[in-house]
Amino acid sequence: MTGCRLEVCVDDATGVDAAVAGGADRIELCAALATGGLTPPPGLMAYAAQAPVPSYAMIRPRAGSFVFDAGEIDIMRWDIDAARTAGLAGVVLGANLPDGRLDAECLRQLAHHADSLGLTLHRAFDLVPDFRDAVDLAVDISCERILTSGGAKTALEGIETLAEIVEHAAGRISIMPGSGVSLANADLLRQRLGVTELHSSCSIVVREEDKRLVSLGFAGKSTRRTDAATVRALKESLRG
């Protein structure tokens, strides 16, 4: 089996540097990964645009559901403009209706607004009641890939559904497993699904040593940070 590309999600400049140092093929650029990823600030977009690998900016204006009102959709358009101005390669989008289906009207508007940028459909996809319809919509609006765990908490737990999604996609769009992807399971996912790209945080737990920062609420007792050695090890495992 040919090599598999690795996308690493990061939420700060240190993460960008670690992803590059470890050999990531692409960066998903976010803020607040602890909440599933939000739109990164313009300064971080500009920083990532200087990296030697392509970065796609998450376009998500708040935590919570992916059901967006008109004002939030306007914000998402402006954030797409910011990603384009910064020189990023693409954006990561997703929107649902209250019943879980993809919001086709919203996504068509945003995809049209993102013209000339690459498009990834994010894990709003995992909430849909019918994966087949959602795949077909993603193809129709010219997404390059779908980031999904197969509707499960982790990609490994959703592996059988992922196999069905890959079969339905039939090469029309890349299916990129994500959530819980690690050195321990990446090869299994790749070989079982025949996918050509995987998504991982490649992060490690780091404890905050400054107790005053913790006591004043400026930091938690621990956090997760992108680790270059973990990126490198995972990328190496995907070269076979």
LINWOQUI-V802517 format. One record per residue. PHI is phi as a letter, one per 20 degrees, with the letter a starting at -180 (none if undefined). OMEGA is omega in radians with two decimals (none if undefined). Layout:
PHI OMEGA
PHI OMEGA
//
This chain:
none -3.12
f -3.13
f -3.06
c 3.14
f -3.12
d 3.00
d -3.13
d 3.11
e -3.10
c 3.12
c 3.03
b -3.09
f 3.11
f 3.10
f 3.06
g -3.11
f -3.13
f 3.12
f 3.12
f -3.11
f -3.12
e 3.08
n 3.10
g 3.12
e -3.13
b 3.13
d 2.88
e -3.01
e -3.06
c 2.75
d 2.97
l 3.11
f 3.13
f 3.10
d 3.13
n 3.09
n 3.06
c 3.13
g 3.11
f 3.11
f -3.11
g 3.13
f 3.11
f 3.05
g -3.13
f 3.12
f -3.10
f -3.13
f 3.12
e -3.10
f -3.11
e 3.06
c -3.11
f 3.08
c 3.05
d -3.11
e 2.97
f 3.08
d -3.11
b -2.95
f -3.11
a 3.04
f 3.10
o -3.06
f 3.09
d 3.05
e -2.99
d 3.08
e -3.03
f 3.13
f 3.13
f 3.09
f 3.05
f 3.11
f -3.14
f 3.06
f -3.13
f 3.10
f 3.03
f 3.08
g -3.14
f 3.12
f 3.12
f 3.14
f 3.14
f -3.12
n 3.11
f -3.05
e -3.07
a -3.13
c -3.11
d -2.98
c 2.99
a 3.09
b -3.14
d 2.89
e -3.13
g 3.14
e 3.08
n 3.10
f 3.03
f 3.08
e -3.02
f -3.11
f 3.12
f -3.08
f 3.08
f 3.11
f -3.10
f 3.12
f 3.09
f -3.14
f -3.12
e -3.13
g -3.10
n 3.07
e 3.01
f -3.08
c 2.95
d 3.00
e -3.05
e -2.94
f 2.84
g 3.08
g -3.06
f 3.14
e -3.00
f 3.10
f -3.10
c -3.11
f -3.10
f 3.11
f -3.10
f 3.07
f -3.11
f 3.10
f 3.14
g 3.09
f -3.07
f -3.13
e 3.01
m 2.96
f 3.09
e -3.04
b 3.02
c 3.02
e -3.04
b 3.01
d -3.10
m 3.11
n -3.14
d 3.13
f 3.11
c 3.12
f 3.13
f 3.10
f -3.11
e -2.95
f -3.12
f 3.06
f 3.07
g 3.12
f 3.11
f 3.13
f 3.11
f -3.14
f -3.14
f 3.13
f 3.02
l 3.08
m 3.14
f -3.08
b 3.12
f 3.01
d -3.05
d 3.11
f 3.10
b -3.10
n 3.11
m 3.12
f -3.06
b 3.10
g -3.08
f -3.05
c -3.03
f -3.09
f 3.08
f 3.13
f -3.11
f -3.07
f -3.14
f -3.00
d -3.10
m -3.11
e -3.09
d 3.07
b 3.12
c -3.10
c -3.12
b 3.04
e -3.10
l -3.05
d 3.06
c 3.12
e 3.10
c 3.14
e 3.08
e -3.07
e -3.12
e -3.06
f 3.13
f 3.07
g 3.14
f -3.07
f 3.14
e 3.09
n 3.13
e -3.13
b 3.03
e -3.13
f 3.09
b 3.10
b 3.08
d -3.13
c 3.07
g -3.06
d -3.07
g -3.13
f 3.11
f 3.06
g -3.08
f -3.12
f 3.14
f 3.12
f -3.14
f -3.13
f -3.09
e -3.09
f -3.04
f none
//
